Every structure is written in C-alpha cells, then in structure tokens.
Amino acid sequence: MSYLNEKVFEAHLVKACQLTTNKAMEKAIFQSQGKYKAKELARLGHPYSARNAGGWVPYNDPAKINMQSYNFVLSWRKNDPKRRGDEINSSVFNEAEYADILAKGKNTTIPRPLIQRIMPVVDYWFLRNVLNGFRDAITSMR
C-alpha cells in the first residue's frame, strides 16, 4: 500500500472514530436526562437504595440517571480522535465529582451501569462507521 493510500485510510478511520465518539456522547447525554426529582424518588421509597437492590427502579433501567441539578448531564466531555502509535483513540467521560459513585454505587446505593448501557451502541456504531470508512476510502482511490 502506498503512503497516499495509508493516509486516505487513516483519515477515514479518524472520521469513523469521531462519528462514534459523537454517538457515544449523544447516548450518554440521553441516559442522563431522567425526569425524577429527589422528592419523587423519596416518595417512591428511594428505588436506587441498596436495600431496594433487585427491586423496581424508574424506567426499569438503573443506568438512566435522573437530572437533579443538570450538573451530571452538563459534565459530559469528549476527547476527539488522536493517533497514538498504531492506534487511534477517543473517549467520552463525565467530570461530575460523583460520577464514580453513581457508576460503582456505595454501601447505601446500587451501581448505575451507564457505561455498560452505552457500550453496545458504541460497539455497533464503531463497526458500522469503520466499515463505511473503508468503503469510502476504497471508493475514493478509484
């Protein structure tokens, strides 16, 4: 493969990674927009409490994070694709100080598996975007 072809493929892989990162960000923000407020959750018996583990949770999805102050939903960030050696990496993460506590739970709350909920979507979109990128790269070299 010539240098030009490698650069064409790399550009399409970076684009695929960027599209996937954007989709992951979109899904993370969606999962962070639950409508229940603290008073409503208290009235429902604190469904995310450890004592309720395995019981009903809003939306039947413990990964759905309810907006209390908009802080969590506004704390999503992304790193755009960058080449590091033979890899192209990007990431989506939440900078809220309590993001880890939500993810892992603690002795009084259940874990909230938001990242695990997002990953199947990310995997699907990454594969789709890479395949489309390869197709576009091959087409552009004709």
C-alpha positions as CSV (number, residue, x, y, z in Angstrom):
1,M,0.0,0.0,0.0
2,S,1.4,3.4,-0.9
3,Y,1.9,6.3,1.6
4,L,-1.1,8.1,0.0
5,N,-3.4,5.1,0.5
6,E,-2.4,4.8,4.1
7,K,-3.2,8.4,4.7
8,V,-6.5,8.0,3.0
9,F,-7.4,5.0,5.2
10,E,-6.2,6.8,8.3
11,A,-8.4,9.9,7.5
12,H,-11.4,7.6,7.1
13,L,-10.6,5.8,10.4
14,V,-10.3,9.1,12.2
15,K,-13.7,10.1,10.8
16,A,-15.2,6.8,11.9
17,C,-13.8,7.3,15.4
18,Q,-15.2,10.9,15.5
19,L,-18.6,9.8,14.4
20,T,-18.6,7.0,17.0
21,T,-17.5,9.4,19.7
22,N,-20.3,11.8,18.8
23,K,-22.8,8.9,19.0
24,A,-21.5,7.8,22.4
25,M,-21.8,11.4,23.7
26,E,-25.3,11.6,22.4
27,K,-26.3,8.4,24.1
28,A,-24.6,9.4,27.4
29,I,-26.5,12.6,27.5
30,F,-29.7,10.8,26.7
31,Q,-29.1,8.4,29.5
32,S,-28.5,11.3,31.9
33,Q,-31.9,13.0,31.4
34,G,-34.2,11.1,33.6
35,K,-37.2,13.1,34.9
36,Y,-37.5,12.0,38.5
37,K,-36.5,14.6,41.2
38,A,-35.2,13.8,44.7
39,K,-38.7,14.3,46.3
40,E,-40.3,12.0,43.8
41,L,-37.7,9.3,44.4
42,A,-38.1,9.6,48.2
43,R,-41.9,9.2,47.7
44,L,-41.2,6.1,45.7
45,G,-39.2,4.6,48.5
46,H,-35.7,5.5,47.3
47,P,-35.6,2.9,44.4
48,Y,-31.8,3.3,43.9
49,S,-31.0,2.5,47.6
50,A,-29.0,-0.7,48.4
51,R,-31.9,-2.0,50.4
52,N,-34.0,-2.0,47.2
53,A,-31.4,-3.9,45.2
54,G,-33.1,-6.0,42.6
55,G,-36.4,-4.1,43.0
56,W,-38.2,-1.7,40.7
57,V,-36.2,1.3,39.5
58,P,-37.6,4.1,37.3
59,Y,-37.6,3.3,33.6
60,N,-36.7,-0.3,34.6
61,D,-33.2,0.9,33.9
62,P,-30.7,1.6,36.7
63,A,-28.4,3.2,34.1
64,K,-30.9,6.0,33.5
65,I,-29.6,8.9,35.6
66,N,-32.2,11.5,36.8
67,M,-31.5,15.1,36.4
68,Q,-31.5,16.9,39.8
69,S,-29.4,20.0,39.1
70,Y,-28.3,19.4,35.5
71,N,-24.7,19.1,36.8
72,F,-24.3,15.5,35.7
73,V,-25.7,15.9,32.2
74,L,-23.7,19.1,31.7
75,S,-20.5,17.3,32.8
76,W,-20.1,15.0,29.8
77,R,-16.9,15.6,27.9
78,K,-15.2,14.0,24.9
79,N,-11.6,13.8,23.6
80,D,-11.6,13.8,19.8
81,P,-9.7,11.1,18.0
82,K,-5.9,11.3,18.2
83,R,-3.3,8.9,16.7
84,R,-1.1,7.3,19.3
85,G,1.4,4.9,17.7
86,D,-0.6,2.4,15.7
87,E,-3.9,3.3,17.4
88,I,-6.5,6.0,17.0
89,N,-8.2,6.8,20.4
90,S,-11.0,9.0,21.6
91,S,-13.1,9.0,24.7
92,V,-16.3,10.1,26.4
93,F,-16.3,10.7,30.1
94,N,-18.2,12.5,32.9
95,E,-16.4,15.1,35.0
96,A,-19.0,15.3,37.8
97,E,-17.4,14.7,41.1
98,Y,-19.9,12.0,41.9
99,A,-19.8,10.2,38.5
100,D,-17.7,7.3,40.0
101,I,-20.1,6.9,43.0
102,L,-23.0,6.7,40.6
103,A,-21.2,4.1,38.5
104,K,-19.9,1.9,41.3
105,G,-22.6,2.5,43.9
106,K,-21.7,2.6,47.6
107,N,-22.9,0.9,50.7
108,T,-26.2,2.8,50.5
109,T,-26.9,2.9,46.8
110,I,-26.9,0.4,43.9
111,P,-24.4,0.8,41.0
112,R,-25.7,2.7,38.0
113,P,-24.3,0.9,34.9
114,L,-24.5,3.8,32.5
115,I,-21.2,3.0,30.6
116,Q,-22.2,-0.7,30.3
117,R,-25.6,0.5,28.8
118,I,-23.8,2.7,26.2
119,M,-21.1,0.3,25.1
120,P,-23.2,-2.0,22.9
121,V,-24.3,1.2,21.0
122,V,-20.7,2.3,20.7
123,D,-19.6,-1.1,19.5
124,Y,-22.3,-1.2,16.9
125,W,-21.6,2.4,15.6
126,F,-17.9,1.9,15.6
127,L,-18.1,-1.2,13.5
128,R,-20.6,0.5,11.2
129,N,-18.5,3.6,10.9
130,V,-15.3,1.7,10.2
131,L,-16.9,-0.4,7.5
132,N,-18.4,2.7,5.9
133,G,-15.0,4.4,6.2
134,F,-13.2,1.5,4.5
135,R,-15.8,1.5,1.7
136,D,-15.4,5.3,1.3
137,A,-11.6,5.1,1.3
138,I,-11.6,2.4,-1.4
139,T,-14.1,4.2,-3.5
140,S,-12.1,7.5,-3.2
141,M,-9.0,5.7,-4.5
142,R,-10.5,4.5,-7.7
